[in-house]
Amino acid sequence: MTLHVELLMPDRKLWSGEAGMVIAKTLDGDIGVQTGHSPVFGILSPGSLVRIREVPGDDNPGDVVRAAVRDGFLSVTDNRVSILASVGQLASEIDVDVARADLTAATAEAGSAAVAEESTEVRYARARLRAAGEQA
């Protein structure tokens, strides 16, 4: 048995398919979802990294789909996971140079390091870099 996962934004579907596991960070902490998980609704932490482990198959070794999300919600019910993000990017769509420039601009705009840590834009820029496999 597998999970049916949809990663959605208001204007498009980022990813949809069958998966063996979904890992996300909510305001209540990290959550890992596998088949048979009890229903849950959570608010994603600002600047989260969502990981979706695809089901292994003949032409797929069970890759991990990574996506950075600015903020949003996660819903689990009946082996279906819906992730609703205001803004998001799959790792394959991320331009690392642009993400680094966005992080620099967001940090400068926030001012002090303490405020920058709390900025959703700073967190989202870092999540984009992490999704792309870079240090943030």
C-alpha positions, 0 to 999 in steps of 0.5 A: 500500500502507498500514499497518494501525495499532492504538493499544491500551490494556489496556481499550480500542482508542484508534484503529485504521485504515489509515495512510501513516506512524506517528511515535513516540519510543522509548527508542532515539530517534524512529522513522518507519514507512512501508510496507515497514519492517523488523520492529522492537520498541521501548519507547516513551519515557515521556510520548510523542506518537504521530502517525499520518498517515492515508491521504488519501481522498475524505473525508479529506485525510490528517489526523494523529491525535495521541495522548499515551501514558504508556508502552508498546511499539511493534511493526512487522511485515508493514505492521502497527503495534501501539502498546500503551500503559498509558495514553493519550489521543487529542488529541480527548479531551484537556481542556486545563485538566485536563491543565494542572492535572495538569502542575502537580500532577505538578510539585509532587509531584516537588519539584525541577525536576530530579526533575520532568523525570524524572517519568513523570507530568510527561512524560505531562501535557506529552505530553497538552498537546502532543497537544492542540496546546498549549505544554507 
